[in-house]
């Protein structure tokens, strides 16, 4: 399965609710971000350890946590 999304100006990716349901992602999940060779595509998958702190996520460099962002607070310019 492939989806195309765009980064907003804060380097955030909007994940619609239906997409999260299909991928079994929920707010708070820690995701591993892997760039595919010879493309601009990335693969997002649940990290094996869902108990990492924000500091551990930040220091890893390729992890992120799903957070809730109100759509009125997001600017896609």
C-alpha positions in Angstrom: 0.0 0.0 0.0 1.3 3.5 -0.9 0.1 6.9 0.2 1.2 10.3 -0.9 1.3 13.0 1.8 3.2 16.4 2.0 5.2 17.9 4.7 3.9 21.2 6.0 6.2 24.1 6.8 6.9 22.7 10.3 8.0 19.4 8.7 4.9 17.6 10.0 3.0 15.0 8.1 -0.8 15.0 8.3 -2.1 11.5 8.8 -5.9 11.5 8.3 -8.0 9.4 10.7 -9.0 6.8 8.0 -5.3 6.3 7.0 -4.4 5.8 10.7 -7.2 3.3 11.1 -6.0 1.4 8.1 -2.4 1.4 9.2 -3.3 0.7 12.9 -1.6 3.9 14.1 -2.9 5.8 17.1 -2.0 9.0 18.8 1.1 8.3 21.0 2.5 5.6 18.8 6.3 5.8 18.1 7.1 5.4 14.4 10.4 4.5 12.7 11.0 6.6 9.7 13.1 5.1 6.9 14.1 6.8 3.6 13.9 4.6 0.6 17.0 4.6 -1.7 16.9 6.6 -4.9 13.6 8.3 -4.1 12.0 10.9 -1.9 9.7 8.3 -0.3 9.8 7.3 3.4 8.4 4.3 5.1 6.7 4.7 8.5 6.3 1.7 10.7 5.6 1.2 14.4 8.8 1.0 16.4 9.3 -2.2 18.4 9.7 -0.3 21.7 6.6 1.9 22.3 7.9 3.0 25.8 10.6 5.4 24.8 10.8 8.8 26.3 10.7 12.0 24.1 14.4 12.5 24.8 15.2 8.9 23.6 13.0 9.5 20.5 14.8 12.8 19.7 18.3 11.3 20.2 17.5 8.4 17.8 17.2 10.8 14.9 14.8 8.5 12.9 11.9 8.2 15.3 8.8 10.3 15.8 5.6 10.1 17.9 2.1 10.6 16.5 0.6 13.6 18.1 -2.9 15.2 17.7 -2.9 18.5 15.9 -6.1 20.4 15.4 -6.6 21.1 11.7 -7.3 24.8 12.3 -3.8 25.1 13.8 -2.1 23.7 10.7 -1.0 25.8 7.8 -0.1 23.9 4.6 1.4 27.0 2.9 
